[in-house]
Amino acid sequence: MRRRSEPHTFEQRLAAQKQRLEHEMARLPDGQQRSSFVARLEQLETAAEMYEFLMPRQEASAPR
């Protein structure tokens, strides 16, 4: 039976995707394809910011 890996958090998946895109983009010459990679990286940054904004803070959710 195949063993499942630990689930990754949304932040971990975003960071991994960002790192992969940056690595691929470094090998591309300037042009349309590189511009699309830059746009995708900006979308990932926006997603990370939105996620951070929408998630409840750890301190606020802790019982007092």
Backbone as CSV, one residue per row, in Angstrom:
resi,resn,N_x,N_y,N_z,CA_x,CA_y,CA_z,C_x,C_y,C_z
1,MET,0.848,-1.180,0.000,0.000,0.000,0.000,0.892,1.242,0.000
2,ARG,0.476,2.221,-0.767,1.247,3.447,-0.880,1.028,4.328,0.341
3,ARG,2.102,4.869,0.862,2.032,5.726,2.043,1.846,7.181,1.599
4,ARG,0.905,7.858,2.204,0.646,9.254,1.858,1.611,10.166,2.615
5,SER,2.005,11.239,1.947,2.881,12.214,2.597,2.039,13.130,3.484
6,GLU,2.719,13.850,4.323,2.038,14.810,5.190,1.400,15.899,4.321
7,PRO,0.206,16.339,4.670,-0.405,17.413,3.891,0.370,18.721,4.089
8,HIS,0.450,19.491,3.040,1.153,20.766,3.104,0.143,21.880,3.314
9,THR,0.560,22.897,4.048,-0.316,24.034,4.271,-0.391,24.880,3.009
10,PHE,-1.369,25.741,2.966,-1.532,26.639,1.828,-0.292,27.505,1.655
11,GLU,0.258,28.007,2.771,1.451,28.841,2.705,2.631,28.066,2.138
12,GLN,2.775,26.807,2.530,3.870,25.985,2.026,3.737,25.746,0.523
13,ARG,2.513,25.501,0.089,2.296,25.280,-1.345,2.569,26.547,-2.149
14,LEU,2.148,27.708,-1.622,2.428,28.969,-2.306,3.934,29.216,-2.394
15,ALA,4.647,28.987,-1.299,6.099,29.204,-1.282,6.805,28.269,-2.261
16,ALA,6.371,27.030,-2.318,6.987,26.066,-3.239,6.733,26.464,-4.685
17,GLN,5.512,26.903,-4.976,5.179,27.334,-6.332,5.992,28.571,-6.707
18,LYS,6.112,29.510,-5.776,6.877,30.730,-6.024,8.342,30.394,-6.310
19,GLN,8.911,29.510,-5.517,10.306,29.118,-5.703,10.503,28.437,-7.059
20,ARG,9.571,27.578,-7.439,9.660,26.891,-8.725,9.592,27.888,-9.888
21,LEU,8.655,28.836,-9.812,8.522,29.834,-10.876,9.758,30.733,-10.968
22,GLU,10.299,31.137,-9.812,11.501,31.976,-9.819,12.678,31.233,-10.443
23,HIS,12.794,29.951,-10.144,13.878,29.141,-10.695,13.734,29.024,-12.217
24,GLU,12.537,28.767,-12.696,12.296,28.660,-14.137,12.482,30.007,-14.831
25,MET,12.033,31.083,-14.176,12.122,32.407,-14.763,13.574,32.852,-14.921
26,ALA,14.440,32.434,-14.027,15.845,32.820,-14.094,16.508,32.330,-15.381
27,ARG,15.980,31.275,-15.967,16.562,30.716,-17.187,15.952,31.281,-18.460
28,LEU,14.932,32.118,-18.323,14.245,32.651,-19.504,14.835,33.993,-19.926
29,PRO,14.914,34.239,-21.229,15.322,35.573,-21.691,14.147,36.541,-21.537
30,ASP,14.453,37.826,-21.600,13.383,38.827,-21.550,12.426,38.596,-22.712
31,GLY,11.157,38.769,-22.434,10.163,38.581,-23.480,8.804,38.260,-22.899
32,GLN,7.901,37.820,-23.765,6.514,37.554,-23.379,6.408,36.448,-22.336
33,GLN,7.160,35.370,-22.519,7.055,34.248,-21.581,7.532,34.659,-20.187
34,ARG,8.610,35.412,-20.128,9.122,35.888,-18.837,8.113,36.841,-18.178
35,SER,7.468,37.665,-18.987,6.456,38.582,-18.456,5.289,37.816,-17.845
36,SER,4.914,36.705,-18.453,3.820,35.912,-17.890,4.242,35.270,-16.562
37,PHE,5.520,34.924,-16.428,6.011,34.391,-15.161,5.974,35.474,-14.081
38,VAL,6.347,36.702,-14.448,6.310,37.823,-13.498,4.873,38.061,-13.041
39,ALA,3.933,38.007,-13.959,2.523,38.204,-13.608,2.042,37.105,-12.669
40,ARG,2.457,35.886,-12.926,2.056,34.760,-12.063,2.652,34.914,-10.669
41,LEU,3.905,35.366,-10.585,4.523,35.597,-9.277,3.779,36.682,-8.502
42,GLU,3.350,37.720,-9.196,2.573,38.774,-8.547,1.244,38.224,-8.029
43,GLN,0.622,37.322,-8.781,-0.620,36.702,-8.331,-0.389,35.867,-7.074
44,LEU,0.728,35.162,-7.025,1.038,34.362,-5.840,1.258,35.249,-4.617
45,GLU,1.938,36.372,-4.808,2.146,37.317,-3.709,0.811,37.852,-3.200
46,THR,-0.080,38.196,-4.122,-1.401,38.695,-3.744,-2.189,37.625,-2.996
47,ALA,-2.116,36.393,-3.456,-2.806,35.290,-2.782,-2.280,35.109,-1.362
48,ALA,-0.977,35.199,-1.189,-0.386,35.051,0.140,-0.835,36.182,1.058
49,GLU,-0.864,37.400,0.539,-1.310,38.546,1.337,-2.780,38.418,1.722
50,MET,-3.611,37.992,0.780,-5.039,37.827,1.063,-5.265,36.730,2.097
51,TYR,-4.532,35.638,1.961,-4.662,34.538,2.912,-4.282,35.005,4.312
52,GLU,-3.179,35.734,4.406,-2.735,36.236,5.715,-3.773,37.180,6.319
53,PHE,-4.380,38.017,5.486,-5.382,38.956,5.959,-6.649,38.246,6.428
54,LEU,-7.056,37.207,5.724,-8.327,36.547,6.014,-8.255,35.514,7.142
55,MET,-7.068,34.997,7.396,-6.942,33.973,8.438,-7.002,34.617,9.819
56,PRO,-7.710,33.978,10.743,-7.756,34.527,12.112,-6.366,34.435,12.743
57,ARG,-6.066,35.412,13.543,-4.759,35.427,14.216,-4.739,34.405,15.340
58,GLN,-3.588,33.806,15.598,-3.431,32.790,16.628,-3.740,33.369,18.012
59,GLU,-3.244,34.593,18.285,-3.446,35.191,19.610,-4.933,35.465,19.881
60,ALA,-5.642,35.912,18.858,-7.052,36.278,19.032,-7.920,35.051,19.248
61,SER,-7.537,33.908,18.699,-8.368,32.722,18.831,-8.026,31.906,20.074
62,ALA,-6.956,32.258,20.779,-6.558,31.496,21.974,-7.520,31.828,23.126
63,PRO,-7.939,30.797,23.888,-8.822,31.062,25.025,-8.110,31.861,26.108
64,ARG,-8.871,32.695,26.776,-8.282,33.548,27.831,-8.639,33.027,29.204
